[in-house]
Amino acid sequence: MAALLAAVLGLLTLGCWLVGSRQNAGPYALIAAGAFVAISGGLVFFVFRPLDRLLDESRRRLARDERRNGHPKDQVAELGDLLGGLIDVLQTGEAAQAAETWRDLARLRAHNRQLVEVGAIGQEINAALPYRETVARSLERAKSFLHADFIALLSRDLNHGRFAVDGSLGVSPRSLDPSRCAEAEDCPIQLALTSEALVRSANHRCGLFPHTMTHQLVIPLQTDGDGSVALLATSTTSKHFEAVSDEALEALRGHLRSALGNARKYDAIRRQVVTDHLTNLYNRRFFMSRAAEEVTRSLANQAPLSLVMIDIDHFKRFNDNFGHSTGDRVLQAVAAILQDAVRTSDTCARHGGEEFTLLLPNTPGDNAVFMADRVRRTLGGTRFTGLGLPPDAALTISAGVATCPRDATTVEGLLELADRALYRAKQEGRNRSCRDTAADADR
């Protein structure tokens, strides 16, 4: 049977070639004939020949059994079962192979989509932006890409090992206690930072994130500076985390590391431009720009904004009696106390010489006077022997306060009234805080 099929296929091939030659098909006819021969030969040797042998063997078995017991019908049924099984095996093998091929293709397409999306994230977060804005944008894009329910960026101080929350989405940063990361030995964040490798974990309980977030993914990030950073993503299910390939996560890791490192450098350069080199406070130019923004916000929201102008009493005596280097250390000491006294939303600047200015959003005038008096008492009760001053030397300040919109509605108006109130404090004996006379009369 196989030989007969081979002969028939050979004649068909020869006929195809002759027809193609007459129609000037040229080498294409020969190529088509060769392909037909290859396919036909494969069918003959791998399908029809095994079937032919199987049929011959079945005929011989039928003949033997018929001679023995005369029941050929059972053998015919057996032959049908064998042929059906062979066909099923061939069909099943092809279907399984096709299904596996489609699954591989789907995985490849998903992998490519992930890499393309990560590339778009990298372009978006690597813009020249301050660190806080970069963190906020990175968390938003990473949370969407990972389909995380909760995501946070944690930084660790290498000197003390303490963790801090640089930002989070899904849970308020104030509700997080990053100190728990240092307490748990199996903490995935600790493991990721120690091994510098991606960590996928499940059912970890440390109290940093809600107990419903049963699956965790940690991407360690090493940035320039004295600490290390880790991105923590959690979810109630493992479905989305398992769908993201390690290659895509490594690409995301590289983009995040680059973006955060550039943002820190941006902040450092920007800080140099807007910072007073001696006291490390903001300089006057930045203060004026920030004050204009806060005045606009105060008027739009009908929220009080207070401006405080501070002057060190008898500062010229420090320079004359103990030298300018001691005077510089005095300025630095006063600046440090002022910086510790203000909130993160406040702005503290060196206005020039021995004068400092404070910008206090959402602060009425009376509260600003109280705050200035608190700083004044702190300075008066501190002995700065390490500055090169005698033990009985004391630092005192005088302060003037003006408030928007009650006293003035422009930055220039606030500065003029605060300076006038400061002058009045000096006239009344120094070491005190005052508001402008017109403002006091309206109380």
Buried (B, 14 or more C-beta within 10 A) or exposed (E): EBEEBBEEBBEBBEEBBEEBEEEEBEEEBBEBBEEBBEEBBEBBEEBBBEBBEBBEEBEEBBEEBEEEEEEEEEBEEBBEEBBEEBEEEEEEEEEEEEEEEEEEEEEEEBBEEBBEBBBEBBEBBBEEBBBEEBBBBBBBBBBEBBBBBBBBBBBBEEEEEBBBBBBBBBBEBEEBEBEBBBEBEEBBBBBBBEEEEBBBBEEBEBEBBBEEBBBBBBBBBBBEBEBBBBBBBBBEEBEBBEEBBEEBBEBBBEBBBBBBBBBBBBBEEBEEEBBBEEBEBBBBEBBBEBBEEBBEBBBEEEBBBBBBBBBBBEBEEBBEEBEEEBBBBBBBBBBEBBBEBBEEEBBBBBBEEBBBBBBBBBBBBBBBBEBBEEBBEBBEEEEBEEBBBEEEBEBBBBBBBBBBBBBBEBBEBBBBBBBBBBBBBBEEEBBBBBBBEEBEEEE
